[in-house]
Amino acid sequence: MSHAVSRLRSARLARSTTQFLARGGPHGERCAGCRLLPSYCICALRPVLKSNAAVCLLMSDTEPLKPSNTGWLIADVVPDTYAFAWARTVVDPALIALIADPKWQAYVVFPGEFVDPKRVVHELLPIEPSSKRPLFILLDATWSEARKIFKKSPYLNHLPVLSLQPEQISRYQLRRSRRIDHFCTAEVAALCMELAHENLAAETLETYLEVYSEHYLRAKMQQKINLEDTLHQRLVTLRQQIDTRG
């Protein structure tokens, strides 16, 4: 099933003059749906749910190409996920139109310690009219790239900056960060969904990320997957809740 990040990846590959190789070199054929080795595919486990909140990913140039990118997982789960390639000198008109659409209350999700305090919020703003929906703009990039995107995107300057204050530390294992309080993109999206009172979406994103990470790491080590373990059964239960809710 195609979604915003997969389409962005296809467009980026079409522009490339050289083959992109993930860290460690080629590892054989990958599933087009989940980017894992076919024998570790999680497409059959994919949960899709309706959410009042939406996500907009501003992605650095090569981010859509990385198998470890977790913005892809957000687009898997949340149909109202938008994805745009970031460039300093070119801005997609569709991104500007999305931010300006009156049905959204947009937030740039970024650490408040690097921002003018007047722009920083820690909770969602009271919305009038109540029909407005939250749109979380996530900078999907390495930390240094994300800071660059934030500083050099003047079309974001009028938006409130949502600074998260999570109590837990990141459990993401597919890439390393020097700070334990740096969260991967899917973890950030889950925290945003929780603030928007989309608790089922938050828990589903967290669990789907854990399942993906488990399959990714076991594929690297050529270890078997137990689809009946507690983690996989938790995802099955969440999918049943989604189906029941409709």
Secondary structure as UniProt FT lines:
FT   HELIX           4..15
FT   TURN            23..24
FT   TURN            32..34
FT   HELIX           38..40
FT   HELIX           43..45
FT   STRAND          54..59
FT   TURN            61..62
FT   HELIX           63..65
FT   TURN            67..68
FT   HELIX           71..77
FT   STRAND          81..85
FT   HELIX           93..100
FT   TURN            102..103
FT   STRAND          104..109
FT   HELIX           112..114
FT   HELIX           117..119
FT   STRAND          120..121
FT   TURN            130..131
FT   STRAND          133..140
FT   HELIX           143..151
FT   HELIX           154..156
FT   TURN            157..158
FT   STRAND          161..162
FT   TURN            180..181
FT   HELIX           185..195
FT   TURN            196..197
FT   HELIX           199..221
FT   TURN            227..228
FT   HELIX           230..245
//
